[in-house]
Structures are given as structure tokens and as C-alpha cells.
């Protein structure tokens, strides 16, 4: 249940991207407070989505692994 490290890395990468985008690509003055607030929202969204995936076991539903049936297919011996 390690949700903090992946969410933190995603939000740090998002913050770095937004700073580079605002300073060098679009050349707009964007307040750092706004960028960090968006980074916090990205962190919470990532942590919440990973928590929900873990709780609802979506990975098992998506895997399509079918178990072998334990039904008899031959004629009965009695």
C-alpha cells in the first residue's frame, strides 16, 4: 500500500513540466502558488486513483485469466 512515492513522483514531474512550460515554451508569467496548487491536486488524484484500483481489485478484473472448471465431462463410473 505504498501510494505516496508514485504519487509524489508524478506530481513532482508535473510541477517541473509546468514550470518549464510557463517560463520557456509559452513565456507566460504564472504564479508559482498556482503551479504548486495544481501539483497538489495531481498528487491527491494520483493517490486516490491508486487507492481505488487497489481496493476494487481492477487489475484482477482486467486480466482475463480464466480458471479451469472442475466439472466432470466423462460418463459416471457408477
RODO-17821 format. One record per residue: residue in three letters; x, y, z of N, C-alpha, C, O in turn. Coordinates in Angstrom, 2 decimals, decimal comma, always signed. Atoms other than C-alpha are relative to their C-alpha. Example, Ala and Ser with C-alpha at 12.3 -4.5 7.8 and 13.67 -1.06 7.14 Angstrom:
+------+---------+---------+---------+---------+----------+---------+---------+---------+---------+---------+---------+---------+
! type !  n_east ! n_north !    n_up ! ca_east ! ca_north !   ca_up !  c_east ! c_north !    c_up !  o_east ! o_north !    o_up !
+------+---------+---------+---------+---------+----------+---------+---------+---------+---------+---------+---------+---------+
!  Ala !   +0,89 !   -1,19 !   +0,00 !  +12,30 !    -4,50 !   +7,80 !   +0,90 !   +1,20 !   +0,00 !   +1,94 !   +1,18 !   +0,66 !
!  Ser !   -0,82 !   -1,19 !   -0,06 !  +13,67 !    -1,06 !   +7,14 !   -0,77 !   +1,09 !   +0,73 !   -0,26 !   +2,20 !   +0,90 !
+------+---------+---------+---------+---------+----------+---------+---------+---------+---------+---------+---------+---------+
% end
This chain:
+------+---------+---------+---------+---------+----------+---------+---------+---------+---------+---------+---------+---------+
! type !  n_east ! n_north !    n_up ! ca_east ! ca_north !   ca_up !  c_east ! c_north !    c_up !  o_east ! o_north !    o_up !
+------+---------+---------+---------+---------+----------+---------+---------+---------+---------+---------+---------+---------+
!  Unk !   +0,84 !   -1,19 !   +0,00 !   +0,00 !    +0,00 !   +0,00 !   +0,88 !   +1,24 !   +0,00 !   +0,67 !   +2,18 !   +0,77 !
!  Unk !   -0,89 !   -1,14 !   +0,12 !   +2,73 !    +2,36 !   -0,99 !   -0,53 !   +0,93 !   -1,08 !   -0,20 !   +0,77 !   -2,26 !
!  Unk !   +0,62 !   -0,92 !   +0,94 !   +0,77 !    +5,16 !   -2,62 !   +0,71 !   +1,34 !   -0,07 !   +0,54 !   +2,09 !   -1,03 !
!  Unk !   -0,58 !   -1,33 !   -0,11 !   +2,84 !    +8,14 !   -1,57 !   +1,13 !   +0,21 !   -1,00 !   +1,19 !   +1,24 !   -1,66 !
!  Unk !   -1,16 !   -0,17 !   +0,87 !   +6,04 !    +7,56 !   -3,55 !   -0,37 !   +0,16 !   -1,48 !   +0,13 !   +1,10 !   -2,11 !
!  Unk !   +0,37 !   -0,23 !   +1,42 !   +4,46 !    +7,10 !   -7,03 !   -0,78 !   +1,31 !   -0,20 !   -0,57 !   +2,01 !   -1,19 !
!  Unk !   +0,78 !   -1,23 !   +0,13 !   +2,02 !    +9,96 !   -6,43 !   +0,90 !   +1,22 !   +0,12 !   +0,72 !   +2,21 !   -0,60 !
!  Unk !   -0,92 !   -1,11 !   -0,18 !   +4,81 !   +12,23 !   -5,23 !   +0,88 !   +0,18 !   -1,23 !   +1,13 !   +1,31 !   -1,65 !
!  Unk !   -0,84 !   -0,11 !   +1,20 !   +6,99 !   +11,43 !   -8,23 !   -0,79 !   +0,54 !   -1,19 !   -0,27 !   +1,33 !   -1,97 !
!  Unk !   +0,85 !   -0,52 !   +1,08 !   +4,10 !   +12,08 !  -10,63 !   -0,22 !   +1,50 !   +0,17 !   -0,14 !   +2,25 !   -0,79 !
!  Unk !   +0,28 !   -1,42 !   -0,23 !   +3,31 !   +15,43 !   -9,00 !   +1,27 !   +0,84 !   -0,17 !   +1,19 !   +1,97 !   -0,65 !
!  Unk !   -1,25 !   -0,75 !   +0,20 !   +6,99 !   +16,49 !   -8,97 !   +0,30 !   +0,16 !   -1,48 !   +0,69 !   +1,24 !   -1,93 !
!  Unk !   -0,20 !   -0,10 !   +1,45 !   +7,30 !   +15,69 !  -12,67 !   -0,98 !   +0,99 !   -0,63 !   -0,61 !   +1,73 !   -1,55 !
!  Unk !   +0,99 !   -0,95 !   +0,51 !   +4,11 !   +17,66 !  -13,33 !   +0,41 !   +1,43 !   +0,32 !   +0,32 !   +2,31 !   -0,54 !
!  Unk !   -0,41 !   -1,35 !   -0,39 !   +5,39 !   +20,68 !  -11,39 !   +1,19 !   +0,46 !   -0,84 !   +1,23 !   +1,60 !   -1,29 !
!  Unk !   -1,16 !   -0,36 !   +0,83 !   +8,72 !   +20,61 !  -13,26 !   -0,44 !   +0,31 !   -1,42 !   +0,04 !   +1,28 !   -2,02 !
!  Unk !   +0,49 !   -0,26 !   +1,36 !   +6,89 !   +20,37 !  -16,58 !   -0,72 !   +1,35 !   -0,09 !   -0,50 !   +2,10 !   -1,03 !
!  Unk !   +0,75 !   -1,26 !   +0,04 !   +4,57 !   +23,28 !  -15,73 !   +0,92 !   +1,21 !   +0,13 !   +0,69 !   +2,24 !   -0,51 !
!  Unk !   -0,94 !   -1,11 !   -0,14 !   +7,48 !   +25,49 !  -14,64 !   +0,76 !   +0,22 !   -1,30 !   +0,90 !   +1,36 !   -1,75 !
!  Unk !   -0,71 !   -0,13 !   +1,28 !   +9,43 !   +24,76 !  -17,83 !   -0,93 !   +0,52 !   -1,08 !   -0,53 !   +1,35 !   -1,90 !
!  Unk !   +0,97 !   -0,45 !   +1,00 !   +6,30 !   +25,25 !  -19,92 !   -0,32 !   +1,49 !   +0,15 !   -0,39 !   +2,22 !   -0,84 !
!  Unk !   +0,38 !   -1,40 !   -0,19 !   +5,40 !   +28,57 !  -18,35 !   +1,17 !   +0,96 !   -0,22 !   +0,96 !   +2,08 !   -0,68 !
!  Unk !   -1,15 !   -0,90 !   +0,14 !   +8,94 !   +30,01 !  -18,39 !   +0,54 !   +0,04 !   -1,42 !   +0,85 !   +1,11 !   -1,93 !
!  Unk !   -0,75 !   +0,06 !   +1,26 !  +10,35 !   +28,83 !  -21,72 !   -0,85 !   -0,26 !   -1,23 !   -0,51 !   +0,22 !   -2,31 !
!  Unk !   +0,77 !   +0,35 !   +1,19 !   +7,65 !   +27,46 !  -24,02 !   -1,07 !   +1,05 !   -0,29 !   -1,06 !   +1,65 !   -1,36 !
!  Unk !   +1,07 !   -0,96 !   +0,25 !   +4,60 !   +29,69 !  -23,61 !   +0,39 !   +1,41 !   +0,42 !   -0,27 !   +2,37 !   +0,03 !
!  Unk !   -0,53 !   -1,29 !   -0,45 !   +6,57 !   +32,53 !  -21,94 !   -1,06 !   +0,87 !   +0,66 !   -1,12 !   +2,08 !   +0,43 !
!  Unk !   +1,00 !   -0,71 !   -0,77 !   +3,68 !   +33,47 !  -19,68 !   +0,45 !   +0,07 !   +1,45 !   +1,14 !   -0,83 !   +1,95 !
!  Unk !   -0,28 !   -0,10 !   -1,42 !   +4,03 !   +34,69 !  -16,14 !   -1,11 !   -0,69 !   +0,77 !   -2,25 !   -0,22 !   +0,82 !
!  Unk !   +0,95 !   +0,76 !   -0,79 !   +2,31 !   +32,11 !  -13,98 !   +0,52 !   -0,04 !   +1,43 !   +1,71 !   -0,29 !   +1,67 !
!  Unk !   -0,41 !   +0,00 !   -1,40 !   +2,36 !   +32,32 !  -10,21 !   +0,38 !   -1,40 !   +0,44 !   -0,29 !   -2,38 !   +0,11 !
!  Unk !   -0,43 !   +1,31 !   -0,49 !   +4,27 !   +29,52 !   -8,52 !   -1,01 !   -0,60 !   +0,96 !   -1,12 !   -1,82 !   +1,08 !
!  Unk !   +1,03 !   +0,50 !   -0,90 !   +1,47 !   +29,29 !   -5,98 !   -1,05 !   -0,79 !   -0,78 !   -1,51 !   -1,83 !   -0,32 !
!  Unk !   +0,98 !   +0,69 !   +0,85 !   -0,91 !   +28,28 !   -8,76 !   +0,56 !   -1,34 !   -0,50 !   -0,17 !   -2,33 !   -0,55 !
!  Unk !   -0,62 !   +1,23 !   +0,49 !   +1,54 !   +25,70 !  -10,11 !   +0,07 !   -1,04 !   +1,12 !   -0,22 !   -2,22 !   +0,89 !
!  Unk !   -0,08 !   +0,95 !   -1,11 !   +2,07 !   +24,14 !   -6,68 !   -1,38 !   -0,48 !   +0,44 !   -1,53 !   -1,62 !   +0,88 !
!  Unk !   +1,36 !   +0,43 !   -0,31 !   -1,68 !   +24,09 !   -6,06 !   -0,46 !   -1,07 !   -0,99 !   -1,09 !   -2,06 !   -0,60 !
!  Unk !   +0,31 !   +1,02 !   +1,01 !   -2,13 !   +22,19 !   -9,33 !   +0,78 !   -1,28 !   +0,26 !   +0,26 !   -2,37 !   +0,05 !
!  Unk !   -0,79 !   +1,18 !   -0,34 !   +0,69 !   +19,86 !   -8,27 !   -0,60 !   -0,77 !   +1,16 !   -0,55 !   -2,00 !   +1,18 !
!  Unk !   +0,66 !   +0,66 !   -1,12 !   -1,13 !   +19,14 !   -5,01 !   -1,24 !   -0,75 !   -0,47 !   -1,52 !   -1,85 !   +0,01 !
!  Unk !   +1,19 !   +0,67 !   +0,55 !   -4,29 !   +18,30 !   -6,95 !   +0,41 !   -1,25 !   -0,77 !   -0,27 !   -2,28 !   -0,69 !
!  Unk !   -0,50 !   +1,17 !   +0,72 !   -2,27 !   +15,95 !   -9,19 !   +0,43 !   -1,08 !   +0,99 !   +0,17 !   -2,26 !   +0,76 !
!  Unk !   -0,42 !   +0,96 !   -1,03 !   -0,77 !   +14,30 !   -6,08 !   -1,21 !   -0,71 !   +0,61 !   -1,22 !   -1,94 !   +0,72 !
!  Unk !   +1,20 !   +0,60 !   -0,60 !   -4,18 !   +13,75 !   -4,49 !   -0,75 !   -0,88 !   -0,99 !   -1,26 !   -1,94 !   -0,61 !
!  Unk !   +0,69 !   +0,80 !   +1,02 !   -5,69 !   +12,49 !   -7,74 !   +0,72 !   -1,31 !   -0,25 !   +0,09 !   -2,36 !   -0,38 !
!  Unk !   -0,77 !   +1,23 !   +0,20 !   -2,88 !   +10,00 !   -8,25 !   -0,13 !   -0,96 !   +1,17 !   -0,30 !   -2,16 !   +0,97 !
!  Unk !   +0,11 !   +0,86 !   -1,19 !   -3,03 !    +8,72 !   -4,67 !   -1,40 !   -0,61 !   +0,09 !   -1,54 !   -1,79 !   +0,41 !
!  Unk !   +1,37 !   +0,50 !   -0,08 !   -6,82 !    +8,41 !   -4,76 !   -0,28 !   -1,05 !   -1,07 !   -0,92 !   -2,06 !   -0,79 !
!  Unk !   +0,26 !   +0,98 !   +1,06 !   -6,87 !    +6,61 !   -8,10 !   +0,73 !   -1,31 !   +0,28 !   +0,17 !   -2,38 !   +0,04 !
!  Unk !   -0,70 !   +1,24 !   -0,34 !   -4,20 !    +4,11 !   -6,99 !   -0,65 !   -0,71 !   +1,17 !   -0,68 !   -1,94 !   +1,21 !
!  Unk !   +0,70 !   +0,61 !   -1,13 !   -6,08 !    +3,54 !   -3,74 !   -1,27 !   -0,70 !   -0,47 !   -1,56 !   -1,81 !   -0,03 !
!  Unk !   +1,23 !   +0,61 !   +0,50 !   -9,34 !    +2,86 !   -5,60 !   +0,29 !   -1,24 !   -0,85 !   -0,44 !   -2,22 !   -0,78 !
!  Unk !   -0,36 !   +1,17 !   +0,80 !   -7,63 !    +0,50 !   -8,06 !   +0,37 !   -1,16 !   +0,92 !   +0,03 !   -2,31 !   +0,65 !
!  Unk !   -0,39 !   +1,04 !   -0,94 !   -6,16 !    -1,39 !   -5,12 !   -1,21 !   -0,56 !   +0,75 !   -1,28 !   -1,76 !   +0,99 !
!  Unk !   +1,14 !   +0,45 !   -0,77 !   -9,45 !    -1,56 !   -3,23 !   -0,99 !   -0,81 !   -0,83 !   -1,52 !   -1,81 !   -0,36 !
!  Unk !   +0,97 !   +0,69 !   +0,84 !  -11,67 !    -2,63 !   -6,12 !   +0,63 !   -1,13 !   -0,81 !   -0,08 !   -1,83 !   -1,53 !
!  Unk !   -0,74 !   +1,07 !   +0,67 !   -9,01 !    -5,02 !   -7,48 !   -0,29 !   +0,00 !   -1,50 !   -0,63 !   -1,03 !   -2,08 !
!  Unk !   +0,29 !   -0,17 !   +1,42 !   -9,44 !    -3,70 !  -11,00 !   +1,00 !   -0,79 !   -0,84 !   +0,67 !   -1,24 !   -1,94 !
!  Unk !   -1,00 !   +0,77 !   +0,75 !   -6,22 !    -5,44 !  -12,09 !   -0,46 !   -1,43 !   -0,23 !   -0,22 !   -2,00 !   -1,29 !
!  Unk !   +0,48 !   +1,37 !   +0,16 !   -7,82 !    -8,83 !  -11,48 !   -1,17 !   -0,07 !   -0,97 !   -1,32 !   -1,06 !   -1,69 !
!  Unk !   +1,14 !   -0,01 !   +0,92 !  -10,95 !    -7,86 !  -13,41 !   +0,46 !   +0,16 !   -1,44 !   -0,17 !   -0,37 !   -2,36 !
!  Unk !   -0,48 !   -0,28 !   +1,34 !   -8,93 !    -6,68 !  -16,40 !   +0,91 !   -1,09 !   -0,56 !   +1,22 !   -1,07 !   -1,75 !
!  Unk !   -1,03 !   +0,94 !   +0,44 !   -6,56 !    -9,67 !  -16,59 !   -0,54 !   -1,14 !   -0,87 !   +0,26 !   -1,80 !   -1,54 !
!  Unk !   +0,61 !   +1,06 !   +0,82 !   -8,99 !   -12,14 !  -18,29 !   +0,60 !   -1,38 !   +0,27 !   +0,60 !   -2,23 !   -0,63 !
!  Unk !   -0,52 !   +1,34 !   -0,31 !   -7,39 !   -15,10 !  -16,54 !   -1,17 !   -0,87 !   +0,45 !   -1,84 !   -0,59 !   +1,44 !
!  Unk !   +1,12 !   +0,89 !   -0,30 !   -9,90 !   -17,92 !  -16,54 !   +0,52 !   -1,23 !   +0,70 !   +1,51 !   -1,83 !   +0,28 !
!  Unk !   -0,39 !   +1,18 !   -0,75 !   -9,64 !   -20,70 !  -14,04 !   -0,62 !   -1,23 !   -0,66 !   -1,66 !   -1,15 !   -1,30 !
!  Unk !   +0,51 !   +1,24 !   +0,57 !  -10,09 !   -24,31 !  -15,10 !   -1,24 !   -0,45 !   +0,77 !   -1,27 !   -0,40 !   +2,00 !
!  Unk !   +1,21 !   +0,47 !   -0,63 !  -13,53 !   -25,65 !  -14,42 !   +0,22 !   -1,40 !   +0,58 !   +0,94 !   -2,21 !   +0,01 !
!  Unk !   -0,15 !   +1,32 !   -0,62 !  -13,77 !   -28,61 !  -12,11 !   -1,26 !   -0,83 !   -0,20 !   -1,80 !   -1,40 !   +0,75 !
!  Unk !   +1,19 !   +0,77 !   +0,32 !  -16,69 !   -30,26 !  -13,85 !   +0,40 !   -1,33 !   -0,62 !   +1,44 !   -1,43 !   -1,27 !
!  Unk !   -0,26 !   +1,30 !   +0,59 !  -16,86 !   -33,91 !  -14,85 !   -0,54 !   -0,01 !   -1,43 !   -1,67 !   +0,42 !   -1,68 !
!  Unk !   +0,41 !   +0,05 !   +1,41 !  -17,01 !   -34,45 !  -18,61 !   -0,15 !   -1,43 !   -0,50 !   -0,66 !   -1,63 !   -1,60 !
!  Unk !   +0,10 !   +1,41 !   +0,41 !  -16,84 !   -38,28 !  -18,76 !   -1,32 !   -0,60 !   +0,52 !   -2,05 !   +0,02 !   +1,29 !
!  Unk !   +1,15 !   +0,74 !   -0,50 !  -19,58 !   -40,84 !  -18,18 !   +0,26 !   -0,38 !   +1,45 !   +1,40 !   -0,66 !   +1,81 !
!  Unk !   -0,22 !   +0,40 !   -1,39 !  -20,12 !   -41,63 !  -14,49 !   +0,37 !   -1,47 !   +0,10 !   -0,06 !   -2,28 !   -0,72 !
!  Unk !   -0,48 !   +1,36 !   -0,17 !  -18,47 !   -44,81 !  -13,21 !   -0,96 !   -0,88 !   +0,79 !   -0,72 !   -2,08 !   +0,91 !
!  Unk !   +0,90 !   +0,82 !   -0,83 !  -21,40 !   -45,97 !  -11,07 !   -1,13 !   -0,55 !   -0,75 !   -1,96 !   -1,25 !   -0,19 !
+------+---------+---------+---------+---------+----------+---------+---------+---------+---------+---------+---------+---------+
% end
